[in-house]
Amino acid sequence: MSKVMPFVCALALVAAAFGQESEKTTVKVTETKVTPPAGTWNVLDELWNFKDAVPVPCGEVQLRGTFRWETAGAPANRGDSSDDFVVQPSLVWGAAENIELSVTVPVWVGDGGEIPGQSDGQADTYASGLWRAWDQVDYWPAGAFSTTIRIPTGVRSDGMDAELRWILTNDYDSGVRGHFNVWVETVNTTNGETNPNQDMEDGDLPWLTFSDDDVVADPRDFQYGASLGVDGPLSDDGSVRWVADYVYKASQYNGNGGLNLFDVGFEWQVNESSKLGMSALIPADHAENEAPNFGAAVTYAMALTY
């Protein structure tokens, strides 16, 4: 018995030492979420007919690329069956706390030449700013104001347009968010009103009558609209969200009725610096053939911080 006891004690010491070593090397694995914290999701407004009251974070720059396709309505192609394609690069900057600045240059790359004032290569510059004026308090939504100015840098383009927009965004405990926008816009361009490069006659556009100087469009000087938007989580970690909206806006041309449009799609926070979104545009009416028959868009955004 006396010879066995030292051996037993040695085994006990070895077992204890091994247990301590195992405890030291245990690694706890935690799940990493790529979605932003609640209340900080920023929609890719290139895809939707609404903006949210969440500016890009201060010190962040987003490079966005959008490709848009729309089937032709009569104003776009004078009754033709061709489609329209737009490539839209954007730069969005979190310039300060609660302030976002952006610039975008849509470029028509196919059949856009048949849109009055929108020839292939059309590249007017749109400069925008967004200010988050107040945060959400209980169920009183966060509020923001944005403005957009169109600068005539494109083909056959003149005049400057300006838009002022009021934005409300409300976060709910379920992760769903609701949005309300209302905006007014002054339109000073004469794009497409007189276009000697287009040989058009009465009847080419059924809602317009051409005068002796070949007037092809009569833009409404004062335009307005309102939209309702909603988005919510599609995945457990919140990195994928569904998005939908409804918009009513005045016609771009005098004499035409208003437009009713719907958008539906999703946005995916791929990782901390990349986001992908897709949307489909569905018109509820053609507003005397002014709205497209159908549309779709895809946007990719890459975020850089400094």
Residue frames as qw, qx, qy, qz and C-alpha x, y, z in Angstrom:
[[0.000, 0.885, 0.466, 0.000, 0.00, 0.00, 0.00],
 [0.317, -0.786, 0.096, 0.522, 2.83, 2.36, 0.84],
 [0.384, -0.151, 0.586, 0.698, 4.30, 1.80, -2.66],
 [0.207, 0.584, 0.696, 0.363, 0.97, 2.53, -4.40],
 [0.116, -0.862, -0.365, 0.332, 0.19, 5.82, -2.62],
 [0.222, -0.563, 0.273, 0.748, 3.04, 7.88, -4.18],
 [0.194, 0.127, 0.751, 0.618, 1.97, 6.70, -7.64],
 [0.004, -0.724, -0.687, -0.065, -1.68, 7.70, -7.01],
 [0.191, -0.809, -0.148, 0.535, -0.63, 11.12, -5.70],
 [0.258, -0.309, 0.494, 0.771, 1.51, 11.70, -8.80],
 [0.124, 0.407, 0.777, 0.465, -1.42, 10.89, -11.09],
 [0.099, -0.826, -0.522, 0.190, -3.64, 13.29, -9.15],
 [0.239, -0.671, 0.111, 0.693, -1.08, 16.12, -9.49],
 [0.211, -0.043, 0.665, 0.715, -0.75, 15.52, -13.25],
 [0.040, 0.605, 0.760, 0.234, -4.55, 15.53, -13.70],
 [0.159, -0.839, -0.323, 0.408, -4.88, 18.77, -11.75],
 [0.245, -0.491, 0.338, 0.765, -2.15, 20.45, -13.78],
 [0.168, 0.197, 0.764, 0.591, -3.76, 19.33, -17.06],
 [0.028, -0.751, -0.659, 0.008, -7.17, 20.67, -15.96],
 [0.184, -0.779, -0.080, 0.593, -5.67, 24.06, -15.10],
 [0.228, -0.271, 0.549, 0.757, -3.90, 24.22, -18.49],
 [0.118, 0.444, 0.801, 0.384, -7.10, 23.31, -20.33],
 [0.079, -0.835, -0.478, 0.262, -8.95, 26.07, -18.49],
 [0.224, -0.635, 0.170, 0.719, -6.31, 28.63, -19.51],
 [0.136, -0.155, 0.670, 0.713, -6.50, 27.77, -23.21],
 [0.249, 0.589, 0.768, -0.042, -10.29, 27.79, -23.53],
 [0.057, -0.036, 0.264, 0.962, -11.38, 30.36, -26.18],
 [0.306, 0.560, 0.620, -0.456, -14.83, 31.91, -26.06],
 [0.198, 0.194, 0.611, 0.741, -16.32, 32.43, -29.52],
 [0.208, 0.577, 0.426, -0.665, -18.74, 35.34, -29.97],
 [0.471, 0.588, 0.586, 0.298, -20.89, 36.18, -32.97],
 [0.179, -0.338, 0.109, 0.917, -19.98, 39.35, -34.87],
 [0.379, 0.729, 0.562, -0.092, -22.81, 41.30, -36.49],
 [0.396, 0.098, 0.320, 0.855, -22.15, 43.48, -39.50],
 [0.039, -0.771, -0.510, -0.380, -25.39, 45.45, -39.25],
 [0.087, 0.437, -0.252, 0.859, -25.24, 48.99, -37.79],
 [0.018, -0.218, -0.753, 0.621, -26.73, 49.58, -34.31],
 [0.084, 0.692, 0.717, 0.026, -30.45, 50.21, -34.09],
 [0.009, 0.921, 0.235, -0.310, -31.41, 53.65, -35.36],
 [0.194, -0.683, 0.410, 0.573, -28.34, 54.12, -37.57],
 [0.583, 0.261, 0.690, 0.340, -29.34, 52.28, -40.76],
 [0.134, 0.599, -0.162, -0.773, -28.96, 54.61, -43.75],
 [0.741, 0.454, 0.493, -0.040, -30.95, 53.74, -46.90],
 [0.369, -0.092, 0.523, 0.763, -29.41, 53.99, -50.34],
 [0.347, 0.622, 0.368, -0.598, -31.75, 56.70, -51.54],
 [0.153, 0.374, -0.624, -0.669, -30.66, 56.18, -55.16],
 [0.064, -0.118, -0.974, -0.184, -33.00, 53.17, -55.08],
 [0.063, -0.567, -0.784, 0.244, -36.10, 54.69, -53.51],
 [0.003, 0.665, 0.327, 0.672, -38.57, 57.54, -53.75],
 [0.497, -0.848, -0.103, -0.153, -37.88, 58.56, -50.15],
 [0.359, 0.510, -0.565, 0.541, -34.99, 59.56, -47.90],
 [0.669, -0.550, -0.477, 0.149, -34.55, 58.62, -44.25],
 [0.190, -0.943, 0.099, -0.253, -33.52, 60.98, -41.44],
 [0.823, -0.445, 0.228, 0.269, -30.21, 59.14, -40.87],
 [0.348, 0.869, -0.338, -0.095, -27.17, 60.90, -42.37],
 [0.833, 0.269, -0.380, 0.300, -23.94, 59.11, -43.21],
 [0.684, -0.627, -0.163, 0.335, -21.78, 59.03, -40.02],
 [0.009, 0.970, -0.229, -0.079, -19.39, 61.92, -39.52],
 [0.266, -0.647, 0.685, 0.204, -15.98, 61.13, -41.03],
 [0.619, 0.117, 0.764, 0.137, -17.30, 58.53, -43.49],
 [0.322, 0.485, -0.386, -0.716, -17.26, 58.76, -47.28],
 [0.698, 0.214, 0.677, -0.092, -19.41, 56.45, -49.37],
 [0.135, 0.350, -0.620, -0.689, -18.69, 55.74, -53.02],
 [0.617, 0.310, 0.637, -0.343, -21.89, 54.51, -54.67],
 [0.091, 0.198, -0.694, -0.686, -22.53, 53.14, -58.13],
 [0.562, 0.346, 0.565, -0.496, -26.09, 52.71, -59.45],
 [0.019, 0.030, -0.765, -0.643, -27.39, 51.11, -62.63],
 [0.450, 0.369, 0.494, -0.646, -31.00, 51.82, -63.53],
 [0.023, 0.099, 0.814, 0.572, -33.21, 50.34, -66.24],
 [0.412, 0.390, 0.444, -0.694, -36.68, 51.51, -67.19],
 [0.361, 0.394, 0.767, 0.355, -39.03, 50.23, -69.86],
 [0.083, 0.087, 0.212, 0.970, -40.17, 53.07, -72.07],
 [0.213, 0.676, 0.582, -0.398, -43.22, 55.16, -71.45],
 [0.478, 0.747, 0.373, 0.274, -44.43, 57.43, -74.24],
 [0.039, -0.991, 0.111, 0.067, -42.67, 60.60, -73.01],
 [0.556, -0.564, 0.520, 0.320, -39.37, 58.75, -72.88],
 [0.365, -0.142, 0.764, 0.512, -39.49, 57.26, -76.33],
 [0.394, 0.294, -0.221, -0.842, -42.45, 58.83, -78.15],
 [0.867, 0.134, 0.113, -0.467, -44.31, 55.55, -78.09],
 [0.556, 0.464, -0.688, -0.041, -41.34, 53.39, -79.11],
 [0.925, -0.318, -0.182, -0.103, -40.65, 50.07, -77.36],
 [0.565, 0.428, -0.488, 0.510, -37.01, 50.86, -76.51],
 [0.667, -0.630, -0.330, 0.223, -35.75, 50.88, -72.92],
 [0.077, 0.896, -0.236, 0.369, -33.68, 53.45, -71.03],
 [0.850, -0.184, -0.295, 0.397, -30.43, 52.78, -69.15],
 [0.079, -0.921, 0.170, -0.342, -28.76, 55.09, -66.64],
 [0.747, -0.042, -0.416, 0.518, -25.40, 54.79, -64.88],
 [0.249, -0.886, -0.051, -0.387, -25.22, 56.95, -61.76],
 [0.619, 0.047, -0.492, 0.610, -21.99, 57.42, -59.75],
 [0.366, -0.855, -0.145, -0.336, -22.43, 59.17, -56.38],
 [0.452, 0.198, -0.548, 0.676, -20.19, 60.49, -53.61],
 [0.524, -0.734, -0.289, -0.321, -21.77, 60.81, -50.15],
 [0.422, 0.307, -0.502, 0.689, -19.85, 62.42, -47.26],
 [0.520, -0.720, -0.442, 0.125, -20.59, 62.64, -43.55],
 [0.334, 0.659, -0.117, 0.664, -19.26, 66.20, -43.36],
 [0.101, -0.371, 0.516, -0.765, -20.15, 66.82, -39.69],
 [0.091, 0.197, 0.896, -0.388, -22.29, 65.43, -36.91],
 [0.355, 0.589, 0.629, -0.363, -25.84, 65.13, -38.33],
 [0.354, 0.759, -0.147, -0.526, -24.83, 66.66, -41.70],
 [0.700, 0.089, 0.636, 0.314, -24.49, 64.76, -44.99],
 [0.275, 0.704, -0.252, -0.604, -23.32, 66.18, -48.33],
 [0.694, 0.124, 0.678, 0.206, -23.49, 64.37, -51.67],
 [0.296, 0.596, -0.347, -0.661, -22.95, 64.83, -55.38],
 [0.652, 0.167, 0.736, 0.070, -24.21, 62.59, -58.19],
 [0.223, 0.499, -0.434, -0.717, -23.99, 62.64, -62.00],
 [0.743, 0.272, 0.592, -0.153, -26.56, 60.41, -63.78],
 [0.062, 0.457, -0.620, -0.635, -25.42, 59.44, -67.29],
 [0.823, 0.349, 0.237, -0.382, -27.88, 58.09, -69.89],
 [0.241, -0.448, 0.785, 0.353, -26.15, 55.30, -71.79],
 [0.123, 0.132, 0.910, 0.373, -28.90, 53.94, -74.03],
 [0.030, -0.578, -0.721, -0.381, -31.95, 55.33, -75.82],
 [0.211, -0.659, -0.419, 0.588, -32.08, 58.29, -73.46],
 [0.166, -0.108, 0.317, 0.927, -31.57, 60.55, -76.44],
 [0.163, -0.452, -0.669, -0.567, -35.28, 60.31, -77.16],
 [0.313, -0.708, -0.529, 0.347, -36.16, 61.87, -73.81],
 [0.185, 0.889, 0.105, 0.406, -36.57, 65.64, -74.33],
 [0.179, -0.877, 0.336, -0.292, -33.44, 67.20, -72.83],
 [0.697, -0.461, 0.548, -0.041, -31.89, 63.82, -71.97],
 [0.713, 0.563, -0.392, -0.145, -29.60, 62.73, -74.80],
 [0.942, -0.069, -0.190, 0.267, -27.14, 59.85, -74.55],
 [0.571, 0.178, -0.260, 0.759, -24.35, 61.05, -72.28],
 [0.271, -0.787, -0.124, -0.540, -26.59, 63.56, -70.49],
 [0.662, -0.146, -0.514, 0.526, -24.74, 64.38, -67.27],
 [0.233, -0.784, 0.011, -0.575, -26.27, 67.14, -65.20],
 [0.378, 0.137, -0.709, 0.579, -24.78, 67.39, -61.70],
 [0.557, -0.667, -0.339, -0.361, -26.97, 67.06, -58.61],
 [0.269, 0.284, -0.601, 0.697, -25.58, 68.50, -55.34],
 [0.611, -0.573, -0.440, -0.324, -27.43, 67.65, -52.11],
 [0.090, 0.336, -0.642, 0.684, -27.27, 68.29, -48.39],
 [0.638, -0.482, -0.554, -0.233, -29.13, 66.65, -45.48],
 [0.013, -0.399, 0.537, -0.743, -29.38, 67.96, -41.90],
 [0.500, -0.412, -0.760, 0.049, -30.81, 65.82, -39.08],
 [0.139, -0.622, 0.053, -0.768, -32.57, 68.51, -37.06],
 [0.535, -0.441, 0.461, -0.553, -33.75, 66.42, -34.09],
 [0.135, 0.167, -0.976, 0.029, -33.57, 62.84, -32.77],
 [0.573, -0.366, -0.623, -0.386, -36.42, 60.47, -32.05],
 [0.173, -0.236, 0.624, -0.725, -38.00, 60.86, -28.61],
 [0.545, 0.164, 0.712, -0.411, -40.22, 57.95, -27.60],
 [0.524, 0.428, 0.708, 0.202, -42.61, 57.63, -30.55],
 [0.247, 0.912, 0.022, -0.327, -42.04, 61.15, -31.88],
 [0.879, 0.315, 0.155, 0.323, -39.98, 60.52, -35.04],
 [0.476, -0.403, 0.224, 0.749, -36.58, 61.91, -35.89],
 [0.418, 0.859, 0.264, -0.130, -36.69, 64.81, -38.34],
 [0.513, -0.250, 0.383, 0.727, -34.41, 66.06, -41.08],
 [0.424, 0.826, 0.089, -0.361, -34.35, 68.52, -43.95],
 [0.629, -0.078, 0.524, 0.568, -32.64, 68.05, -47.28],
 [0.363, 0.806, -0.023, -0.466, -32.05, 70.19, -50.34],
 [0.692, 0.075, 0.564, 0.445, -30.96, 69.24, -53.85],
 [0.229, 0.785, -0.134, -0.560, -29.78, 71.54, -56.66],
 [0.807, 0.335, 0.406, 0.268, -29.48, 70.48, -60.28],
 [0.139, -0.719, 0.316, 0.603, -26.55, 72.16, -62.01],
 [0.779, 0.590, 0.124, -0.175, -26.76, 72.19, -65.84],
 [0.253, -0.632, 0.652, 0.335, -23.50, 70.50, -66.81],
 [0.625, 0.134, 0.760, 0.112, -25.03, 68.07, -69.32],
 [0.192, 0.120, 0.657, 0.720, -25.88, 67.97, -72.99],
 [0.188, -0.484, -0.505, -0.690, -28.63, 70.40, -74.16],
 [0.467, -0.587, -0.603, 0.273, -29.15, 71.51, -70.57],
 [0.110, 0.454, -0.097, 0.879, -29.84, 74.91, -69.04],
 [0.529, -0.607, -0.070, -0.588, -31.38, 76.50, -65.97],
 [0.164, 0.213, -0.835, 0.480, -31.07, 75.37, -62.34],
 [0.653, -0.455, -0.452, -0.402, -33.65, 73.40, -60.36],
 [0.014, 0.340, -0.688, 0.641, -33.91, 73.27, -56.56],
 [0.661, -0.385, -0.590, -0.260, -35.77, 70.91, -54.20],
 [0.183, -0.412, 0.584, -0.676, -36.52, 71.28, -50.48],
 [0.685, -0.177, -0.676, -0.207, -37.61, 68.14, -48.58],
 [0.467, -0.491, 0.459, -0.574, -38.92, 67.48, -45.06],
 [0.620, 0.132, -0.772, -0.031, -38.15, 63.99, -43.71],
 [0.620, -0.464, 0.393, -0.496, -39.51, 62.02, -40.73],
 [0.610, 0.190, -0.769, -0.005, -38.21, 58.59, -39.63],
 [0.650, -0.475, 0.313, -0.503, -39.58, 56.51, -36.75],
 [0.339, 0.269, -0.897, 0.087, -37.90, 53.38, -35.31],
 [0.796, -0.351, -0.051, -0.490, -40.11, 50.75, -33.69],
 [0.550, -0.506, 0.643, -0.165, -39.12, 48.07, -31.16],
 [0.915, 0.212, 0.339, -0.060, -39.73, 45.37, -33.77],
 [0.519, -0.255, 0.507, 0.640, -36.89, 46.74, -35.90],
 [0.353, 0.644, 0.561, 0.382, -39.30, 48.13, -38.49],
 [0.172, -0.362, -0.055, 0.915, -38.95, 51.78, -39.47],
 [0.316, 0.764, 0.560, 0.062, -41.51, 54.14, -40.99],
 [0.325, -0.184, 0.182, 0.910, -40.73, 57.19, -43.12],
 [0.273, 0.834, 0.475, -0.066, -42.66, 60.20, -44.39],
 [0.367, -0.151, 0.248, 0.884, -41.34, 62.73, -46.93],
 [0.316, 0.851, 0.414, -0.068, -42.90, 65.81, -48.45],
 [0.466, -0.254, 0.271, 0.803, -41.12, 68.07, -50.90],
 [0.381, 0.872, 0.198, -0.234, -41.46, 71.06, -53.21],
 [0.620, -0.092, 0.423, 0.654, -39.34, 71.83, -56.24],
 [0.287, 0.826, -0.007, -0.485, -38.81, 74.84, -58.47],
 [0.725, 0.168, 0.528, 0.409, -38.00, 73.93, -62.08],
 [0.092, 0.833, -0.090, -0.537, -36.31, 76.60, -64.17],
 [0.378, -0.201, 0.736, 0.524, -34.93, 74.49, -66.99],
 [0.624, 0.506, -0.061, -0.592, -36.13, 74.71, -70.56],
 [0.234, -0.279, 0.902, 0.232, -34.60, 71.29, -71.36],
 [0.223, 0.252, 0.917, 0.214, -36.44, 69.89, -74.33],
 [0.294, 0.673, 0.403, -0.546, -38.89, 72.78, -74.74],
 [0.561, 0.763, -0.159, -0.279, -37.33, 73.69, -78.06],
 [0.629, -0.339, 0.650, 0.259, -35.23, 71.06, -79.76],
 [0.526, 0.648, -0.274, -0.478, -34.38, 71.61, -83.43],
 [0.021, 0.409, -0.900, -0.149, -32.51, 68.28, -83.49],
 [0.312, 0.216, 0.910, -0.166, -35.76, 66.34, -83.19],
 [0.260, -0.027, -0.512, -0.819, -38.09, 66.28, -86.17],
 [0.067, 0.320, 0.880, -0.343, -41.38, 65.95, -84.33],
 [0.239, -0.253, -0.433, -0.831, -44.90, 66.68, -85.49],
 [0.582, -0.183, 0.264, -0.747, -48.34, 66.88, -83.90],
 [0.932, -0.014, -0.154, -0.329, -49.42, 63.44, -82.73],
 [0.585, 0.355, -0.663, 0.302, -45.94, 62.13, -81.88],
 [0.119, -0.052, -0.739, 0.661, -46.68, 62.95, -78.24],
 [0.163, -0.554, -0.743, -0.338, -50.43, 62.59, -77.77],
 [0.314, -0.756, -0.476, 0.321, -50.70, 65.00, -74.83],
 [0.249, -0.565, 0.100, 0.781, -48.83, 67.90, -76.52],
 [0.541, 0.774, 0.317, 0.089, -49.54, 70.18, -79.47],
 [0.608, -0.156, 0.173, 0.759, -46.54, 71.62, -81.24],
 [0.152, 0.890, 0.118, -0.414, -46.27, 75.26, -82.13],
 [0.625, 0.772, -0.104, 0.050, -44.44, 76.79, -85.07],
 [0.086, 0.774, -0.599, 0.188, -41.14, 76.81, -83.16],
 [0.740, 0.112, -0.664, 0.009, -41.39, 73.05, -82.43],
 [0.369, -0.499, 0.532, -0.576, -42.12, 73.09, -78.69],
 [0.620, 0.047, -0.775, -0.117, -41.81, 69.50, -77.50],
 [0.513, -0.388, -0.695, 0.321, -42.46, 69.86, -73.77],
 [0.184, -0.724, -0.011, -0.665, -43.84, 72.32, -71.24],
 [0.487, -0.061, -0.721, 0.489, -42.18, 71.63, -67.86],
 [0.427, -0.808, -0.381, -0.144, -44.19, 72.54, -64.78],
 [0.206, 0.693, -0.334, 0.605, -42.39, 75.41, -63.02],
 [0.365, -0.441, 0.575, -0.585, -43.49, 74.34, -59.53],
 [0.715, -0.014, -0.673, -0.187, -43.58, 70.64, -58.65],
 [0.441, -0.451, 0.528, -0.569, -44.35, 68.77, -55.42],
 [0.730, 0.008, -0.659, -0.180, -44.83, 65.32, -53.96],
 [0.545, -0.512, 0.495, -0.443, -45.08, 63.11, -50.89],
 [0.665, 0.199, -0.715, -0.078, -43.98, 59.57, -50.11],
 [0.758, -0.482, 0.304, -0.316, -44.43, 56.90, -47.45],
 [0.562, 0.441, -0.698, 0.053, -41.66, 54.37, -46.89],
 [0.802, -0.468, 0.270, -0.254, -41.11, 51.38, -44.62],
 [0.575, 0.452, -0.677, 0.084, -38.23, 48.97, -44.05],
 [0.763, -0.488, 0.293, -0.305, -37.56, 46.09, -41.69],
 [0.233, -0.524, 0.815, 0.079, -35.19, 43.19, -40.95],
 [0.841, 0.248, -0.328, -0.353, -35.13, 40.11, -43.16],
 [0.699, 0.202, -0.635, 0.261, -32.32, 38.25, -41.35],
 [0.694, -0.580, -0.387, 0.180, -31.71, 37.36, -37.70],
 [0.563, -0.288, -0.099, 0.768, -28.64, 39.61, -37.46],
 [0.120, 0.870, 0.262, -0.399, -30.41, 42.51, -39.22],
 [0.317, -0.400, 0.475, 0.717, -27.86, 42.76, -42.02],
 [0.033, 0.236, 0.725, 0.646, -30.57, 42.31, -44.69],
 [0.224, 0.422, 0.473, -0.740, -33.63, 44.58, -44.74],
 [0.265, 0.544, 0.710, 0.360, -36.70, 44.72, -46.97],
 [0.021, -0.343, -0.061, 0.937, -37.79, 48.13, -48.22],
 [0.183, 0.574, 0.728, 0.328, -41.02, 49.41, -49.80],
 [0.026, -0.367, -0.176, 0.913, -42.47, 52.82, -50.58],
 [0.282, 0.708, 0.622, 0.180, -45.36, 54.65, -52.22],
 [0.209, -0.312, 0.045, 0.926, -45.02, 58.08, -53.82],
 [0.322, 0.805, 0.494, 0.068, -47.41, 60.60, -55.30],
 [0.311, -0.417, 0.143, 0.842, -45.88, 63.46, -57.26],
 [0.424, 0.742, 0.123, -0.504, -47.06, 66.10, -59.65],
 [0.807, 0.472, 0.260, 0.244, -46.49, 65.56, -63.33],
 [0.523, -0.270, 0.213, 0.779, -43.29, 66.93, -64.81],
 [0.113, 0.199, 0.480, 0.847, -45.38, 68.68, -67.49],
 [0.341, 0.211, 0.256, -0.880, -48.25, 71.13, -67.39],
 [0.657, 0.167, -0.309, -0.668, -51.55, 69.59, -68.38],
 [0.594, 0.064, -0.801, -0.029, -50.73, 66.09, -67.14],
 [0.740, -0.587, -0.124, -0.305, -52.14, 64.37, -64.04],
 [0.357, -0.706, 0.582, -0.189, -50.11, 63.26, -61.03],
 [0.611, 0.302, -0.731, -0.030, -48.05, 60.05, -60.83],
 [0.776, -0.454, 0.299, -0.321, -48.60, 57.17, -58.37],
 [0.603, 0.476, -0.636, 0.072, -45.60, 54.85, -58.03],
 [0.853, -0.486, 0.158, -0.100, -44.46, 51.95, -55.83],
 [0.367, 0.610, -0.690, 0.132, -40.94, 50.66, -55.09],
 [0.894, -0.382, 0.166, -0.165, -40.05, 47.34, -53.44],
 [0.682, 0.504, -0.481, 0.224, -36.72, 45.63, -52.82],
 [0.828, -0.506, -0.127, 0.206, -33.99, 44.99, -50.27],
 [0.178, 0.843, -0.438, 0.257, -30.67, 46.24, -48.90],
 [0.948, -0.187, -0.180, 0.183, -27.86, 44.02, -47.61],
 [0.193, -0.881, 0.428, -0.064, -25.02, 45.16, -45.35],
 [0.875, 0.296, -0.376, 0.076, -22.45, 42.76, -46.79],
 [0.695, -0.169, -0.379, 0.587, -19.74, 43.78, -44.29],
 [0.288, -0.689, -0.284, 0.601, -18.73, 46.85, -42.34],
 [0.103, -0.500, 0.268, 0.817, -17.72, 48.75, -45.47],
 [0.098, 0.014, -0.738, -0.667, -19.97, 47.36, -48.23],
 [0.457, 0.357, 0.584, -0.567, -23.70, 47.54, -48.91],
 [0.000, -0.052, -0.784, -0.618, -25.75, 46.21, -51.82],
 [0.397, 0.386, 0.520, -0.650, -29.33, 47.08, -52.72],
 [0.037, 0.158, 0.778, 0.607, -31.87, 46.27, -55.41],
 [0.335, 0.394, 0.446, -0.731, -35.28, 47.78, -56.15],
 [0.183, 0.359, 0.783, 0.474, -38.17, 47.41, -58.59],
 [0.192, 0.226, 0.094, -0.950, -40.35, 50.32, -59.71],
 [0.090, 0.415, 0.888, 0.176, -44.04, 49.57, -60.29],
 [0.164, -0.064, -0.061, -0.982, -46.32, 52.36, -61.54],
 [0.283, 0.382, 0.778, -0.411, -49.94, 52.34, -60.35],
 [0.499, 0.782, 0.335, -0.163, -50.89, 54.39, -63.40],
 [0.658, 0.199, 0.286, 0.667, -49.15, 55.78, -66.44],
 [0.103, -0.730, -0.159, 0.656, -50.23, 59.39, -65.85],
 [0.546, 0.796, 0.011, -0.262, -51.03, 59.97, -69.52],
 [0.907, 0.327, -0.064, 0.256, -48.09, 57.73, -70.43],
 [0.057, 0.884, -0.369, 0.281, -45.55, 59.78, -68.48],
 [0.623, -0.533, 0.558, -0.131, -44.53, 57.03, -66.03],
 [0.208, 0.393, -0.862, -0.246, -42.38, 54.10, -67.22],
 [0.811, -0.102, -0.422, -0.391, -44.02, 50.72, -67.67],
 [0.902, -0.396, -0.103, 0.136, -41.55, 49.11, -65.25],
 [0.239, 0.817, -0.431, 0.300, -38.14, 49.84, -63.77],
 [0.905, -0.347, -0.135, 0.203, -35.36, 48.23, -61.77],
 [0.157, 0.860, -0.377, 0.306, -32.14, 49.45, -60.17],
 [0.887, -0.252, -0.235, 0.307, -29.11, 48.07, -58.33],
 [0.007, 0.907, -0.271, 0.321, -26.71, 50.05, -56.12],
 [0.843, -0.141, -0.318, 0.411, -23.41, 49.11, -54.54],
 [0.144, -0.935, 0.141, -0.292, -21.89, 51.33, -51.85],
 [0.780, 0.022, -0.372, 0.503, -18.36, 51.19, -50.42],
 [0.347, -0.930, -0.065, -0.104, -17.65, 53.15, -47.23],
 [0.632, 0.288, -0.326, 0.642, -14.30, 54.73, -46.35],
 [0.459, -0.861, -0.206, 0.070, -13.45, 56.36, -43.02],
 [0.496, 0.535, -0.251, 0.636, -10.78, 58.87, -42.08]]
